[in-house]
Amino acid sequence: MANLIIESVSGYLRFQLIQVGLENRLFDVIEETIGKTTKQIANEANCDERYAEEWCQALALGSVLNAVFDNAFKEYTYTITGATKSALLELTPMLRLVNSVGTAVPDVCKNFSSGAPVFFEKYCNVQKNLSDCLGPWYETHLKGVLERAGINNEMKNILDFGCGMGRSTFALSEIFHNSTVHGVDLDKLSIDEARKNPKCSERIKFHCQDASEFATTGQQFELICFFVCLHDFAHPTKALELCQHLLTSDGKIAVIEMAGKEEFSPQNKEEFNSVAISTLH
């Protein structure tokens, strides 16, 4: 157990150092084949040399960077493999999302005894990072997922609950060209950002409302969507029950959540990340 805790601490520190590198463009200036000194890295990234030196040394010890002593420079030079650089690029949205979740840990600790929710404004940039993380998936895969579920006919009205900054709402409007899509979210900052998006049109309408409040508007929809958000509702079952007042007679509900087993089992170690993030937000 002591080794596991030490590994967790090392992983946390490596994660934070990667965040520093992403935010300060350090990974952008380190190459795969040409080793650079910390002075060169600091100059190209416009960073303090002492900070850059310690950062490079730490990530070399953490197996993210490669360090080789250069006899010409009389000091170590640093490189990064193409595979590592590609992985960092691909995973940057997820890394930033996890970092956002971590910023509210003190508030989560305070609310553990009362069970009170921790609102999105406590998480630094979480809605933007969530949007950046999920947006490409909506744009690439959502249409195919809906088609496999038999949801491929044109509809007049679509409702997107928990729309955040609207990436799923815009994706739905591109899939169903003749539909009006309503995005609903309780977070005002997210709705404000969604309304600023240049993709907005007369077919896309955003509402800053609670789901129960929106259900009283009397509107009806052929499709109601909950995309990676139902687990955040205070009462998910009640949210689904609201849909009976909002659906047309032949309407459908589409729920997408992170993959997971129906029942908890300590053997399902692959679910650790998703369960941990759910606990912290």
Rosetta blueprint (number, residue, H / E / L):
1 M L
2 A H
3 N H
4 L H
5 I H
6 I H
7 E H
8 S H
9 V H
10 S H
11 G H
12 Y H
13 L H
14 R H
15 F H
16 Q H
17 L H
18 I H
19 Q H
20 V H
21 G H
22 L H
23 E H
24 N L
25 R L
26 L H
27 F H
28 D H
29 V H
30 I L
31 E L
32 E L
33 T L
34 I L
35 G L
36 K E
37 T L
38 T H
39 K H
40 Q H
41 I H
42 A H
43 N H
44 E H
45 A H
46 N L
47 C L
48 D L
49 E H
50 R H
51 Y H
52 A H
53 E H
54 E H
55 W H
56 C H
57 Q H
58 A H
59 L H
60 A H
61 L H
62 G L
63 S L
64 V L
65 L L
66 N E
67 A E
68 V E
69 F E
70 D E
71 N L
72 A L
73 F L
74 K L
75 E E
76 Y E
77 T E
78 Y E
79 T E
80 I L
81 T L
82 G H
83 A H
84 T H
85 K H
86 S H
87 A H
88 L H
89 L H
90 E H
91 L H
92 T H
93 P H
94 M H
95 L H
96 R H
97 L H
98 V H
99 N H
100 S H
101 V H
102 G H
103 T L
104 A L
105 V H
106 P H
107 D H
108 V H
109 C H
110 K H
111 N H
112 F L
113 S L
114 S L
115 G L
116 A L
117 P L
118 V L
119 F L
120 F H
121 E H
122 K H
123 Y L
124 C L
125 N L
126 V H
127 Q H
128 K H
129 N H
130 L H
131 S H
132 D H
133 C H
134 L H
135 G H
136 P H
137 W H
138 Y H
139 E H
140 T H
141 H H
142 L H
143 K H
144 G H
145 V H
146 L H
147 E H
148 R H
149 A L
150 G L
151 I L
152 N L
153 N L
154 E L
155 M L
156 K L
157 N E
158 I E
159 L E
160 D E
161 F E
162 G L
163 C L
164 G L
165 M L
166 G L
167 R H
168 S H
169 T H
170 F H
171 A H
172 L H
173 S H
174 E H
175 I H
176 F L
177 H L
178 N L
179 S L
180 T E
181 V E
182 H E
183 G E
184 V E
185 D E
186 L L
187 D L
188 K H
189 L H
190 S H
191 I H
192 D H
193 E H
194 A H
195 R H
196 K H
197 N L
198 P L
199 K L
200 C L
201 S L
202 E L
203 R L
204 I E
205 K E
206 F E
207 H E
208 C E
209 Q L
210 D L
211 A H
212 S H
213 E H
214 F H
215 A H
216 T H
217 T H
218 G L
219 Q L
220 Q L
221 F E
222 E E
223 L E
224 I E
225 C E
226 F E
227 F E
228 V L
229 C L
230 L H
231 H H
232 D H
233 F L
234 A L
235 H L
236 P H
237 T H
238 K H
239 A H
240 L H
241 E H
242 L H
243 C H
244 Q H
245 H H
246 L L
247 L E
248 T E
249 S E
250 D E
251 G E
252 K E
253 I E
254 A E
255 V E
256 I E
257 E L
258 M L
259 A L
260 G L
261 K L
262 E L
263 E L
264 F L
265 S L
266 P L
267 Q L
268 N L
269 K H
270 E H
271 E H
272 F H
273 N H
274 S H
275 V H
276 A H
277 I H
278 S H
279 T H
280 L H
281 H L
